[in-house]
Structures are given as C-alpha cells and as structure tokens.
Amino acid sequence: MSRTDAARATSRPRALAGLAALALAAASASACRQDMYDQPKATPLVESDFFHDGKSARPPVPGTVARGQLREDRVLETGIGPDGKFVGRIPVSVDRALLLRGRERFDIFCAPCHDRTGSGQGMIVQRGYKRPPSFHEDRLRAQRIGYFFDVMTNGFGEMPAYASQIPIEDRWAIAAYLRALQLAQHAPLAGLTSEDRAAIDAAASRPAPPSSAHGEGGEGSDGGAHGSPEAGAAHGADGAPRTDAADAAGKAGE
C-alpha cells in the first residue's frame, strides 16, 4: 500500500467521526429548541381536562382591578349621583385654566360636528353628516351637566363614545366649557357690568357694514365673498384686489 492510500485510509474514519459529532450536536440543539417550543401549555380558548369546567383560560379573581382602572368616585367617573340621576354640579374645581382646557379639547373633538359656537353646523355636517342638535336649544340648556359627561363617555345616537379618546378630567373640562358657550348666547343683561353693557350698546348702535358690490363680468356671481377681507376680495377695473368695504366705497364715488 502506498503512502497516499494509507493517508486516505486514515483520514476517512476521522472525517466520519467529525460528521457524526456534528450531527449529534445539531440533534441536541434541535431537541433543546423543540423542548421549549413544545412545552406543555394551553393556547387561547382551547379545551382543558385539568379544570372542572373544561376551559383552559381562567377568569380573573373576583375583585381584581386592572392597573390604572381603579374607580372609586362614581360621580367623577360617570356623572351620575347617588340618587341615580345626572349630577347638576361639576365635581372638579372650575377655574379659568379648566375652561381654557375645555375650549381646546372642544375645538379638537367636538367642533367638527357641533361647530365652535355649539350650534351644530360643523364642517362635517356641511359635508353631509347628520346635524346634531344645537347646545342652545331649551332642552339642552335645561339638561344637567352630568348628562353631557355621560354622552361623551357612552355616545348617543349618531355620536360615538369618546371615553377611549378623552380622559375623565378633559370630559369635565369640555362640559364646563359647554356651559360657558350656553351662557355666552343667553347671558342675562342684568348680570353684566356697566362697562360691558355700555360696550354692547355701542356695538348695537354702530351702523352695519355695507354689503359687497361686484363689478361687471360676473366677478363673484356665485354668491359673492363672505367673512374676512381675504375671502371677500373683489377686483377693480385696474385688476388690483380690493376688500368689500373698499369696493363699496369705490362704487359710491363713481
């Protein structure tokens, strides 16, 4: 036997031994993974003969409270008093900061439907969504404050529940701001200061601004401009934009 043949004969068993060791290691690693993967467990909603009711999922212990879900103040969390009726007073301190927070949250979550004055003419309504009632109706002005909190929490009619989006404190802030909106439209004159009454009288005696006038050629023939000077800009003969007031003054001087 040549030296080459002898070397081959010697290396062959070594290679086989290496392959065997590698296969054993792979098998061991695979077995370890399978032991963890196939360990005894119950997947959700499978049957189990370990418990008497045949269910693998166990109900929580009676009285269990999820973290952050402790509810001890029923009035604060529901707007309903011990007598089972909606509360008539806000169970938090009402100050300027709360009203400002309520206005901010109202403009974000409520104004798209109810508009910023609470009249029910929000942009979504103008696009075809069902119009909500005005907050200034006698029926809603007479409602207790807890009613509005409950509607925000649980929804009503076409309005969805907002409990998952608006925290309890912010719901009360919005309710407080709703009362401010209602008061703004129905404030008794006797409750105003002399300065405020004088300002109202001065505004009432001020002449109304002149209506928009449009030039030839159908400019603004679709109903004209409304509101701000930017929205109501009209164009004169020289092509330069002019506001409604400027346009009316120009027409008067022709």
Summary of the structure (lengths in Angstrom):
residues: 254
radius of gyration: 37.4
end to end distance: 127.0
largest distance: 127.8
contacts: 552
relative contact order: 0.07
helix: 47%
strand: 4%
